[in-house]
Amino acid sequence: MTEPAALPRLEANAIRHDWTLAEVQAIHDLPLLDLVHCAGTVHRAHNDPADIQRAALLSIKTGGCPEDCAYCPQSAHHKEAGMTRQRLMPVDAVLREAAAAKAQGAHRFCMGAAWRQPKDGPEFDSVLAMVRGVRGMGMEACVTLGMLTASQAERLADAGLTSYNHNLDTGPEFYGDIISTRTYEDRLQTLQHVRDAGIGVCCGGIVGMGERVRDRVEMLQLLANHAPHPESVPINALVAVEGTPLEDRPPVDPLDLVRMCATARIVMPKARVRLSAGRKGLTREAQILCFLAGANSIFYGERLLTTANNEADEDAALLRDIGVTVPEMTLAAAE
């Protein structure tokens, strides 16, 4: 019988970029109450526990993506998912959505386009205008557009982009079971372009695709050894969409999400750990346990790109119930 790995010495104020896989695995596998307590201690040493960021997410270009990600109904490879392809939204329509999100209490507005990689030209120029418009409203702006060139990252930075989302999805060993049209190195190269341009990095993964715990831990170890750490780490639970290769995957155990949030918090103490896709399937109590474990951001609003999310008024009630101040919703100026 293999002996469990020795738990590393955990210092609440320490920031490290040299985690071993065995250390991260040992943290992840702690007894749950010990893990949550440890993560909460680290969280409070670096963050205000009442500061839970609310982000809104809009699909600005939907469907027809040439990538074959097994979880994604927007892939052109998964025609059985029945996703209707939609062209890039007009800039003014996106900014109306952003104004409405701000009125509902969102701090960050995220925009996703189902591209493998954006092409330079009018559509990319429109995205730049969207970024400038969102920033002009006083919100953080995040986009996810697929792979980027160095020059595209620089243009997004010049437009004022706060953060670029480009998830690793899982660990490198399992990655090929989920995606064949883009390599792990492709993803890492885009993250480097984003970092070199001075844009914040938003990078995490998905739990529940059939991966091993080791795959989850490898992904967190890789992110934690980036210097600096990603500013945002989304923890997603698979939403098994009919017509995709993963449609029959069982729901994720909520405690698996708690473990991932807690482990991410311990190894990346200052990151925004974002409780993201799949949150609609969690009880209020499970969400609160994730907050205790160090999650400090949620997506706010009824949809996450193409899948359902919690209603904004439900989220506001939940946050108020745990003592987080949420302003009353107002009509957006654009309305």
Secondary structure, DSSP 4 states (H G I P E B T S, - for coil): -PPPPPPPP--TT---S---HHHHHHHHTS-HHHHHHHHHHHHHHHS-TT--EEEEEEEEEBS-BS---TT-TTBTT-GGG-PPPBPPPPHHHHHHHHHHHHHTT-SEEEEEE--SSPPTTHHHHHHHHHHHHHHHTT-EEEEE-S---HHHHHHHHHTT--EEE---BS-HHHHTTT-SSS-HHHHHHHHHHHHHTTPEEE--EEE-SS--HHHHHHHHHHHHTSSSPPSEEEEEE----TTSTTTTPPPPPHHHHHHHHHHHHHHSTTSEEEE-TTGGGS-HHHHHHHHHTT--EEE-SSEETTEE---HHHHHHHHHHTT---PPP---TT-
